[in-house]
Amino acid sequence: MRVSRFLRFRSLFVVLVLLAGLLISAWPADAARSPKVWEIPDDAVPAEYIESIDGDTFDARVMQDNDQWREERIRMIGIDTPETNYSYGNHPECYGKEASTRSEGLLLDAKEIWLSKDVSDRDRNGRLLRYVWIVSKLDGKVHFLNEDLVKEGYALAKTYKPDTKYQRELDEAERSAIAEARGMWLYCDASVSMDPNQENPDTGPDKTPIDRTKTPVDDEEAVCSFFDTFDDAQDFLALYPEIADVIDKDGDGIACEDYFLGN
């Protein structure tokens, strides 16, 4: 293992030890995942991940009707993650980096990536508008990436008519994220109301971030979110087995199982 990676893990270990003292209780094991069993839509086409632009946008090679691959920029339908840069007239926002890292990690850990469309094909910037489905190489299950990012608090559910095929599921995912104060609804929300009826889904969390030095962290996902991929978490567990009670609570040897695999 490279020295730089060892030092990174050692720093993470210190952070995790500090967080362990604050972990009063974890969210229910299935809290950040949809109970619905998804299947790849019949009209979906395969894609190969290249790189992430931000949490809701990435580059990929997409299979065409002529069985040839073409590089495209994909914009996920029905969601909006905090911005990470100044592209398209935007500016960096709270939780943008975290959303980008989480999206990238899920795409990297995907055995298969499939894209399906709604009504619109592209946005005004020429990006393909798509729902993204991933088959995890860890559990073999189909995950609706758009929904997962919303439910875990990395993205807002946004209605962009006429593309509303899964908007009900995305809106429900957002209400769940608010009710459980996940992701941006804890880190970036000054009120942390945990009441979907008091939050504005159009504008997202209140703009004044919470001072996390004064706010206890009681969400196991906050610990596992320090890792970019499942492999990083697993390597860390192997390096520091004494931290297993934080990232492997069921003792099965699989680190951050609920966070990366779901149920």
ZINOR-V34906 format. One record per residue. N is the residue number from 1. RES is the residue in one letter. PSI is psi in degrees with one decimal (999 if undefined). BURIAL is + if it has 16 or more other C-alpha atoms within 10 Angstrom, else -. D_FIRST is the distance of its C-alpha to the first C-alpha in Angstrom with 2 decimals. Layout:
N;RES;PSI;BURIAL;D_FIRST
N;RES;PSI;BURIAL;D_FIRST
//
This chain:
1;M;135.1;-;0.00
2;R;150.1;-;3.75
3;V;-42.3;-;6.47
4;S;-38.7;-;8.43
5;R;-37.5;-;6.71
6;F;-44.4;-;6.75
7;L;-37.3;-;10.25
8;R;-43.4;-;11.16
9;F;-39.1;+;10.65
10;R;-39.5;-;12.55
11;S;-40.7;-;15.20
12;L;-37.8;+;15.52
13;F;-44.0;+;16.05
14;V;-44.3;-;18.86
15;V;-43.9;-;20.37
16;L;-37.8;+;20.34
17;V;-41.4;-;21.97
18;L;-41.1;-;24.61
19;L;-32.0;+;25.17
20;A;-33.9;+;25.51
21;G;-18.6;-;28.60
22;L;-8.7;-;30.10
23;L;94.7;+;29.52
24;I;-46.3;-;33.11
25;S;152.4;-;33.05
26;A;160.0;-;31.15
27;W;157.3;-;32.81
28;P;148.6;-;34.14
29;A;-30.9;-;31.59
30;D;13.6;-;33.30
31;A;-35.1;+;34.10
32;A;12.2;+;31.78
33;R;149.2;+;32.56
34;S;137.8;+;35.81
35;P;-12.9;-;37.71
36;K;138.6;-;39.02
37;V;113.4;-;37.80
38;W;153.8;-;37.24
39;E;153.2;-;37.78
40;I;125.5;+;37.12
41;P;149.3;-;40.39
42;D;-30.3;-;42.51
43;D;4.2;-;42.56
44;A;148.4;+;38.81
45;V;149.1;+;37.14
46;P;153.4;+;33.55
47;A;156.9;+;31.12
48;E;121.8;+;27.71
49;Y;138.3;+;25.60
50;I;-64.2;+;24.85
51;E;158.2;-;24.10
52;S;143.7;+;25.42
53;I;-47.9;+;28.12
54;D;-163.5;+;28.43
55;G;-32.4;+;28.67
56;D;8.5;+;31.65
57;T;134.1;+;31.32
58;F;160.6;+;28.99
59;D;142.4;+;29.31
60;A;157.6;+;29.41
61;R;128.7;+;31.04
62;V;134.5;+;34.02
63;M;131.3;+;36.14
64;Q;172.1;-;39.71
65;D;-26.2;-;43.01
66;N;15.5;-;43.10
67;D;20.7;-;39.79
68;Q;152.1;-;38.11
69;W;141.1;-;35.02
70;R;136.0;-;35.49
71;E;131.3;-;33.16
72;E;158.1;+;34.39
73;R;126.2;+;33.64
74;I;130.6;+;33.90
75;R;119.7;+;35.38
76;M;135.9;+;35.30
77;I;143.6;+;38.83
78;G;5.1;+;40.13
79;I;165.1;+;37.38
80;D;114.4;+;36.51
81;T;156.0;+;33.26
82;P;143.7;+;33.25
83;E;151.2;+;32.94
84;T;-11.8;+;29.97
85;N;-170.3;-;31.82
86;Y;17.9;-;35.33
87;S;151.3;-;35.66
88;Y;30.9;-;38.95
89;G;13.1;-;40.57
90;N;-177.4;-;38.26
91;H;153.9;-;36.49
92;P;141.0;-;33.27
93;E;163.5;-;33.88
94;C;132.6;+;32.59
95;Y;10.2;+;29.74
96;G;-45.1;+;29.34
97;K;-42.6;+;25.68
98;E;-40.8;+;24.96
99;A;-41.5;+;27.08
100;S;-41.9;+;25.40
101;T;-41.5;+;21.89
102;R;-46.4;+;23.25
103;S;-45.3;+;25.15
104;E;-42.6;+;22.30
105;G;-41.7;+;20.04
106;L;-38.6;+;22.92
107;L;-38.1;+;23.62
108;L;-33.1;+;20.09
109;D;8.4;+;20.19
110;A;132.7;+;23.64
111;K;-35.1;+;24.56
112;E;147.7;+;27.81
113;I;130.3;+;29.31
114;W;145.0;+;33.09
115;L;134.5;+;35.43
116;S;150.7;+;39.00
117;K;169.2;+;41.62
118;D;-123.1;-;44.46
119;V;-50.0;-;47.56
120;S;149.1;-;46.14
121;D;-45.4;-;44.07
122;R;158.9;-;42.84
123;D;-177.7;-;43.07
124;R;-14.0;-;44.85
125;N;6.9;-;41.70
126;G;5.5;-;41.38
127;R;143.3;+;38.41
128;L;131.5;+;38.60
129;L;117.9;+;39.42
130;R;151.5;+;37.75
131;Y;141.0;+;36.79
132;V;126.8;+;33.25
133;W;131.4;+;32.54
134;I;141.8;+;29.15
135;V;114.7;+;28.51
136;S;135.3;+;25.36
137;K;-5.4;-;23.08
138;L;-41.0;-;22.40
139;D;-6.3;-;26.05
140;G;5.1;-;28.04
141;K;157.6;+;30.38
142;V;129.8;+;31.93
143;H;138.3;+;31.25
144;F;98.6;+;33.44
145;L;-41.7;+;30.96
146;N;-47.0;+;33.79
147;E;-43.4;+;34.90
148;D;-41.6;+;31.55
149;L;-36.6;+;30.83
150;V;-46.3;+;34.29
151;K;-27.2;+;34.18
152;E;-0.1;+;30.92
153;G;19.6;+;32.44
154;Y;-11.8;+;30.53
155;A;154.9;+;33.63
156;L;148.3;+;37.41
157;A;121.9;+;39.72
158;K;130.9;+;41.96
159;T;119.9;+;44.98
160;Y;90.3;-;45.44
161;K;144.3;-;48.64
162;P;15.4;-;49.40
163;D;84.6;+;45.89
164;T;20.7;+;46.16
165;K;-40.2;-;45.60
166;Y;22.8;-;42.93
167;Q;-32.7;+;43.92
168;R;-44.9;-;45.19
169;E;-38.9;+;41.85
170;L;-40.0;+;40.05
171;D;-40.3;+;42.63
172;E;-37.1;+;42.27
173;A;-38.8;+;38.50
174;E;-41.8;+;39.09
175;R;-39.1;+;41.63
176;S;-42.6;+;39.18
177;A;-41.3;+;36.50
178;I;-45.4;+;39.16
179;A;-28.6;+;40.52
180;E;4.2;+;37.13
181;A;54.0;+;36.09
182;R;149.2;+;32.83
183;G;-125.5;+;30.68
184;M;-23.8;+;32.93
185;W;-6.9;+;35.88
186;L;-51.4;+;34.43
187;Y;-35.4;+;32.42
188;C;-2.1;+;34.95
189;D;118.2;+;38.20
190;A;-33.0;-;40.39
191;S;-34.6;+;42.60
192;V;57.2;+;40.25
193;S;-28.9;+;43.44
194;M;24.2;+;41.80
195;D;107.6;-;45.01
196;P;-26.3;+;44.82
197;N;-15.4;-;48.48
198;Q;-8.4;-;47.91
199;E;153.1;+;45.05
200;N;104.5;-;45.64
201;P;-18.4;+;43.50
202;D;-34.9;-;44.61
203;T;-16.0;-;43.25
204;G;-164.9;+;40.40
205;P;157.4;+;39.53
206;D;145.9;+;41.46
207;K;-21.4;-;40.12
208;T;114.1;-;39.67
209;P;155.2;+;36.20
210;I;142.3;+;36.01
211;D;100.9;-;34.96
212;R;-8.3;-;32.05
213;T;-15.5;-;32.20
214;K;-3.9;-;35.49
215;T;115.1;-;34.75
216;P;144.7;-;33.16
217;V;113.5;+;30.37
218;D;23.4;+;31.27
219;D;118.0;+;29.46
220;E;-30.2;+;26.39
221;E;-31.6;+;25.63
222;A;-32.3;+;25.27
223;V;-50.0;+;22.32
224;C;-20.9;+;20.61
225;S;-10.7;+;21.44
226;F;-19.1;+;18.71
227;F;137.0;+;16.28
228;D;-36.3;+;16.72
229;T;166.5;+;16.25
230;F;-40.0;+;16.51
231;D;-38.7;-;13.07
232;D;-44.4;+;11.71
233;A;-41.6;+;14.24
234;Q;-41.7;+;13.50
235;D;-38.7;-;9.79
236;F;-40.5;+;11.28
237;L;-40.1;+;14.04
238;A;-34.9;-;12.07
239;L;-36.0;-;10.43
240;Y;73.8;-;13.94
241;P;-19.3;-;16.62
242;E;-12.4;-;19.27
243;I;11.6;+;19.27
244;A;-31.5;+;20.33
245;D;-10.7;-;23.88
246;V;-43.6;+;22.95
247;I;0.6;+;20.78
248;D;64.5;+;21.89
249;K;-27.1;-;25.51
250;D;-2.2;-;26.87
251;G;24.8;-;24.47
252;D;5.1;-;23.82
253;G;2.7;-;20.03
254;I;117.5;+;19.76
255;A;139.5;+;18.47
256;C;44.7;+;20.83
257;E;-48.7;+;22.89
258;D;-36.1;+;25.99
259;Y;-45.6;+;24.39
260;F;-27.6;+;22.61
261;L;-30.9;+;24.90
262;G;-161.7;+;28.22
263;N;999;-;30.89
//
